[in-house]
């Protein structure tokens, strides 16, 4: 797997779709997962896009710099990848903390983005107090202690029963995440509130929610779509990891949005 060496850590990334004529699409995963959470999207979208995905710092096989991290750190990693790969413009799709990273990029590096899809996220996720508690729990007990509750928040019981292989792979990745990396990203979440800056996002935006998501409910995605200049919200069946629970529908609505030429699609 290729990697980018930065001053404090290494970022592992992968490119799917080998035609240089295809538009770029960058995927950004959720807290406690690696790039493989997008496997179902690669199969469905790589014929139309040249896809970049990566392991966030402290996740997967990327390096783990000393925490805490900020959202500027996480967004800066994406920009560093684009620069290294000479990607001038790209579509972007991020879920949860990946969606918050996308909002930061749309505000601070909007000229690099064509269209952006924000999934199962919010302009502020949780509170500084709740993330401080989470960091303490992880430092004391590790990530394995959070797996049962994470399974309940991320997937409906029906999906866990029907696709234990998919849910199990995601939860295995979660448990294997570096404690420092997870805690560092929790600090980034604690320090990020973009609610008053959504109006600065001037690129076409699609907000995708899971209709039963207890982490980032549909009203939070609708608030993002309503708060930007060209936004639309769509709700799909599922909980937090909606890209897997409703993979075929997710791929269809994402592709249709990215190839549409109208600003308010």
C-alpha positions in Angstrom: 0.0 0.0 0.0 1.4 3.4 -0.9 2.1 5.9 1.9 2.9 9.6 2.4 5.5 10.5 4.9 4.7 13.7 6.8 6.9 15.3 9.5 5.0 13.6 12.4 3.4 10.5 10.9 2.8 8.4 7.9 -0.5 8.3 6.0 -1.4 5.1 4.1 -3.7 5.6 1.2 -5.2 3.7 -1.8 -6.3 4.7 -5.3 -9.0 2.8 -7.2 -10.1 3.5 -10.7 -7.0 3.9 -12.9 -8.3 6.2 -15.7 -6.8 9.7 -15.4 -9.8 11.0 -17.3 -12.2 10.2 -14.5 -13.0 12.9 -11.9 -11.4 12.4 -8.4 -13.5 11.3 -5.4 -12.0 11.4 -1.9 -13.5 9.3 0.8 -13.0 10.0 4.5 -13.9 7.4 7.1 -15.5 7.6 10.5 -13.9 7.5 14.0 -12.5 4.1 14.8 -12.6 2.7 11.3 -10.2 2.3 8.4 -10.4 2.9 4.7 -12.1 -0.5 4.2 -15.4 0.9 5.5 -15.8 2.2 1.9 -15.3 -1.2 0.1 -19.0 -1.3 -0.9 -18.6 2.1 -2.5 -15.4 1.2 -4.4 -17.2 -1.7 -6.1 -20.1 0.5 -7.1 -18.4 3.8 -8.1 -14.9 3.0 -9.4 -16.1 2.8 -12.9 -17.1 6.4 -12.8 -14.5 8.0 -10.5 -10.8 7.8 -9.6 -11.1 7.2 -5.9 -8.7 8.2 -3.1 -9.2 6.8 0.3 -6.8 6.7 3.3 -6.4 5.8 6.9 -6.8 8.8 9.2 -3.9 9.5 11.5 -4.0 7.0 14.4 -6.2 4.6 12.5 -5.6 1.6 10.3 -2.0 1.3 9.2 -1.3 5.1 9.3 1.0 6.5 11.9 -0.1 7.9 15.3 1.4 11.2 16.2 1.2 12.4 19.8 -2.3 13.5 20.6 -4.4 15.7 21.0 -5.3 16.6 17.4 -7.4 19.4 16.0 -9.8 19.5 13.0 -7.1 21.6 11.3 -4.7 18.7 11.7 -7.2 16.2 10.2 -8.1 18.5 7.3 -4.4 19.3 6.8 -3.6 15.7 6.3 -6.2 15.5 3.4 -4.7 18.6 1.8 -1.2 17.1 2.1 -2.4 14.0 0.3 -4.0 16.1 -2.5 -0.8 18.1 -2.8 1.4 15.0 -2.9 -0.8 13.3 -5.5 -1.2 16.6 -7.5 -5.0 16.5 -7.1 -6.1 20.1 -7.9 -9.9 19.4 -7.5 -11.9 16.5 -6.2 -15.3 15.4 -5.0 -15.4 14.5 -1.3 -17.5 12.1 0.7 -17.0 11.8 4.5 -19.0 10.1 7.3 -19.2 11.1 10.9 -15.8 12.7 11.8 -15.1 12.3 8.1 -18.1 14.5 7.4 -16.9 17.1 9.9 -13.5 17.0 8.2 -15.3 17.7 4.9 -17.1 20.7 6.4 -13.7 22.1 7.5 -12.3 21.5 4.1 -15.2 23.2 2.4 -14.7 26.3 4.6 -10.9 26.4 4.4 -10.1 24.8 1.1 -13.3 25.1 -0.9 -11.5 25.9 -4.1 -10.2 22.3 -4.1 -13.6 20.8 -4.0 -16.2 20.2 -6.7 -19.1 18.6 -4.8 -19.3 17.3 -1.3 -21.4 14.6 0.4 -21.6 14.6 4.2 -23.0 11.5 5.8 -24.2 10.7 9.3 -22.5 13.8 10.7 -23.2 17.2 12.2 -21.7 20.6 12.4 -21.0 19.8 16.0 -20.9 16.2 17.1 -21.5 15.7 20.8 -20.1 18.1 23.4 -16.6 18.8 24.8 -17.8 17.2 28.1 -19.0 14.0 26.4 -15.8 13.6 24.4 -13.7 14.2 27.6 -15.6 11.4 29.2 -15.1 9.1 26.2 -11.3 9.8 26.2 -11.2 8.9 29.9 -13.1 5.6 29.3 -10.7 4.6 26.4 -7.6 5.5 28.4 -8.8 3.4 31.3 -10.4 0.4 29.6 -9.3 0.4 25.9 -11.5 0.2 22.9 -12.7 -3.3 23.4 -14.9 -2.2 26.2 -16.8 0.1 23.8 -17.5 -2.5 21.1 -21.0 -3.7 22.4 -22.3 -0.1 22.7 -20.7 0.9 19.4 -22.4 -2.0 17.6 -25.8 -0.9 18.9 -25.2 2.7 17.8 -23.8 1.9 14.4 -26.0 -0.9 13.0 -29.6 -1.9 13.4 -30.3 -5.3 14.9 -31.7 -6.5 11.6 -28.5 -5.6 9.7 -26.2 -7.2 12.4 -28.3 -10.4 12.1 -28.4 -10.4 8.3 -24.8 -9.3 7.7 -22.6 -10.3 10.7 -19.6 -10.5 8.4 -19.8 -6.8 7.4 -20.7 -5.5 10.9 -18.1 -7.8 12.4 -15.3 -6.5 10.2 -16.1 -2.9 11.0 -16.1 -3.6 14.8 -12.9 -5.6 14.5 -11.3 -2.5 12.9 -12.7 -0.3 15.7 -11.2 -2.5 18.4 -7.8 -2.5 16.7 -7.6 1.3 16.5 -4.8 2.9 18.4 -5.9 4.3 21.8 -3.8 7.4 21.2 -5.2 7.8 17.7 -8.8 7.4 18.9 -8.3 9.8 21.8 -6.6 12.3 19.6 -9.5 12.4 17.2 -12.0 12.6 20.1 -10.1 15.8 21.1 -10.6 17.1 17.6 -14.3 16.4 17.8 -14.5 18.1 21.2 -12.9 21.3 19.8 -15.0 21.6 16.6 -18.2 23.5 16.2 -18.9 24.7 12.7 -22.6 25.7 13.1 -21.9 29.4 12.7 -19.8 28.8 9.6 -22.0 26.7 7.4 -23.1 29.7 5.4 -19.6 30.0 4.1 -19.9 26.7 2.2 -20.7 27.6 -1.4 -20.2 24.3 -3.2 -23.1 21.9 -4.0 -23.6 19.7 -0.9 -25.6 16.5 -0.3 -26.3 15.5 3.3 -27.1 11.8 3.8 -28.6 10.6 7.1 -29.6 7.2 8.4 -33.2 7.3 9.4 -32.5 5.5 12.7 -29.1 7.0 13.5 -28.8 7.7 17.2 -25.4 9.4 16.9 -26.2 12.0 14.2 -30.0 12.0 13.7 -31.6 13.2 10.4 -32.4 16.6 11.8 -28.7 17.3 12.2 -28.1 16.5 8.5 -31.0 18.6 7.4 -29.6 21.5 9.4 -26.4 21.2 7.4 -28.2 21.2 4.1 -30.3 24.1 5.2 -27.3 26.1 6.5 -25.2 26.0 3.3 -25.8 27.9 0.0 -26.5 24.9 -2.2 -27.6 22.0 0.0 -29.9 19.0 -0.1 -30.8 16.3 2.4 -31.7 12.7 1.8 -32.5 10.0 4.4 -31.8 6.3 3.9 -32.6 3.3 6.0 -30.1 2.5 8.7 -28.2 3.7 11.6 -24.8 5.5 11.8 -22.8 3.5 9.2 -25.5 4.1 6.6 -23.1 3.6 3.6 -22.9 -0.1 4.5 -26.4 -0.6 5.8 -28.0 0.9 2.6 -25.1 0.4 0.3 -26.9 0.1 -3.1 -29.2 3.1 -2.4 -26.2 5.0 -1.0 -24.2 4.4 -4.1 -27.0 5.4 -6.4 -27.8 8.7 -4.6 -24.1 9.6 -4.3 -23.4 8.9 -8.0 -26.4 10.8 -9.2 -25.4 13.8 -7.0 -21.8 13.8 -8.2 -22.6 13.7 -11.9 -25.4 16.2 -11.8 -24.4 19.6 -13.3 -26.9 21.8 -11.5 -25.8 23.7 -8.4 -28.7 22.8 -6.2 -28.9 19.1 -7.1 
